[in-house]
Amino acid sequence: MEQEFELIAKTFMGLEPVLAEELTQLGANNVQIGRRMVSFTGDKEMMYRANFQLHTAIRILKPIKHFKARSAEEVYDQIQKIKWDDILDVKKTFSVDSVVYSEEFRNSRFVTYKVKDAIVDWFREKQGTRPNISVSNPDIRLNIHIAEDNATLSLDSSGESLHRRGYRQEQVEAPLNEVLAAGMILMTGWKGECDFIDPMCGSGTIAIEAALIARNISPGVFRKEFAFEKWNDFDQELFDMIYNDDSQEREFEHHIYGYDVDMKAVNTANLNVRAAGLSKDITIAQQDFKNFTQPAEKSIIVMNPPYGERISTPNLLNTYKMIGERFKKAFAGNEAWVLSYREECFEQIGLKPSIKIPVYNGSLECEFRKYVMFDGKMKEFRSEGGIVKTEAEKREMAQKHRFKKEREFKKRISEETENEDADIRSFQFHSHRLEDFEKRRNEIRRGGRGGRSHDDDDRKGGRSFGGKRSNDRNDKRGGFKGDRRGGRDFGGKRGGKPSFNTDFDDED
């Protein structure tokens, strides 16, 4: 039996409990929730599965050394003590990604250089030559995290962020992150038991992630590659077994609907749905939510309306007023979940939520609220056995103290937090007033500052979806195969050649 080792799954703020539940169901041991991460233990198979199967993880790190980092010299010396030829072949390239929250180290890039120097010098001393550094497409990715004087050096087993599934061919303005979308759906508890509706679907991310969850399809099936495939101890046979195992996939007896008032968004969403091979399960159509009518079948709504931040929306508050009106008049007997940012917007919905869950959408401190619709009065609904808030939801609400009682209209978290797990291409830049800068400088003096260097590359591509994975390392995966109805053939092993090849732009 292969020995277990420590692993860290990174995620967005607010999704930690969802990720922990995913890991528990996957069979991980010693699952512990942290800040924007969940630690666990597992063997090589667990590490592969975590990358391939988790819906709410951004990346999976494998710690290789914990040490005290009280100075730059100490970082250098500790890195030098590692037997690097067990990890890195001198002919391979590597990169170092740094996350630093420390008074001693004010610049993450400085830490990156120290780690790189230590590795390069180790090889020069031991072998008389050195490995090269590659920022865009390294063979080995390293991550160093320093919190005060506690440092952890890890191997990055994922490569580019796991939210980059590979099915997104095009996107609309301000697309929802795939990991956040999946996390929202899992928070609702929906697993495909009824119809699913996103009435403001944009590029179709929520609808596609819902279909993957309903079918229990591993999101990693679309990916071109994972970083662990370049490691010295990569087990091709084991990963092929995981990749080709579709025994856990489920039948989905209901349907997913995505609507948008913008025809460009509709076309984009349809393109992405077809790329994912899920046309059989998802219908995308143009429709204004103000014309929404009562669904014939029991349904759940999950939606991400505009906030007025990145997308200019005329009469923003009226839009939310309309959402509440449609909920009350055309969605009785069902539940709806809304992600938004402004308290003023939520107030316009005019309904009392049964639960409020704080989450972050990029730089914005948002809430994900649940609304239960019913005819008549609350008292009558409850007397007939109706449940507005489950016991689990009551406990969840009792633990939520992250939001202030009186929230600011436009509150942002710090750049360090919003960009900590982001790719350089989605880095958020903000202007600040002088008084904001002074306040931030004082905070830095008291508690240090955090930063990060970003080494994610710009690779494009999709995994061969519909064909059994090849052992040929030169066989670049790309293209998806669906059945004649436009969806994927669920019922047997993936086999045959892809029906078409294309590069997928999975830039968020």
Stockholm file with secondary structure:
# STOCKHOLM 1.0

chainA/1-508         MEQEFELIAKTFMGLEPVLAEELTQLGANNVQIGRRMVSFTGDKEMMYRANFQLHTAIRILKPIKHFKARSAEEVYDQIQKIKWDDILDVKKTFSVDSVVYSEEFRNSRFVTYKVKDAIVDWFREKQGTRPNISVSNPDIRLNIHIAEDNATLSLDSSGESLHRRGYRQEQVEAPLNEVLAAGMILMTGWKGECDFIDPMCGSGTIAIEAALIARNISPGVFRKEFAFEKWNDFDQELFDMIYNDDSQEREFEHHIYGYDVDMKAVNTANLNVRAAGLSKDITIAQQDFKNFTQPAEKSIIVMNPPYGERISTPNLLNTYKMIGERFKKAFAGNEAWVLSYREECFEQIGLKPSIKIPVYNGSLECEFRKYVMFDGKMKEFRSEGGIVKTEAEKREMAQKHRFKKEREFKKRISEETENEDADIRSFQFHSHRLEDFEKRRNEIRRGGRGGRSHDDDDRKGGRSFGGKRSNDRNDKRGGFKGDRRGGRDFGGKRGGKPSFNTDFDDED
#=GR chainA/1-508 SS CCCCEEEEEECCTTCHHHHHHHHHHHTCEEEEECSSEEEEEECHHHHHHHHHHCSSCSEEEEEEEEEECSSHHHHHHHHHTSCGGGTCCTTSCEEEEEEEEESSCCCHHHHHHHHHHHHHHHHHHHHSCCCCBCSSSCSEEEEEEEETTEEEEEEESSCSCTTCCSCCCCCCSSCCCHHHHHHHHHHHTCSSSSEEEETTCTTSHHHHHHHHHHHTCCGGGGCSCCGGGGSTTCCHHHHHHHHHCCTTCCCCCSCEEEEESCHHHHHHHHHHHHHTTBTTTEEEEECCGGGCCCCSSCEEEEECCCCSSSSCCTTHHHHHHHHHHHHHHHCTTSEEEEEESCHHHHHHHCSCCSEEEEEEETTEEEEEEEEECCSSCHHHHHHTTCCSSCHHHHHHHHTCCCSCSSCCTTCBCCHHHHHTTCCGGGCCCCCCCHHHHHHHHHHHHHHCEEEECCCCCCCCCCCCBSSCCCSCTTCCCCCBCCCTTSBCCCSSCCCSCCSCCCCCCCCC
#=GC SS_cons         CCCCEEEEEECCTTCHHHHHHHHHHHTCEEEEECSSEEEEEECHHHHHHHHHHCSSCSEEEEEEEEEECSSHHHHHHHHHTSCGGGTCCTTSCEEEEEEEEESSCCCHHHHHHHHHHHHHHHHHHHHSCCCCBCSSSCSEEEEEEEETTEEEEEEESSCSCTTCCSCCCCCCSSCCCHHHHHHHHHHHTCSSSSEEEETTCTTSHHHHHHHHHHHTCCGGGGCSCCGGGGSTTCCHHHHHHHHHCCTTCCCCCSCEEEEESCHHHHHHHHHHHHHTTBTTTEEEEECCGGGCCCCSSCEEEEECCCCSSSSCCTTHHHHHHHHHHHHHHHCTTSEEEEEESCHHHHHHHCSCCSEEEEEEETTEEEEEEEEECCSSCHHHHHHTTCCSSCHHHHHHHHTCCCSCSSCCTTCBCCHHHHHTTCCGGGCCCCCCCHHHHHHHHHHHHHHCEEEECCCCCCCCCCCCBSSCCCSCTTCCCCCBCCCTTSBCCCSSCCCSCCSCCCCCCCCC
//
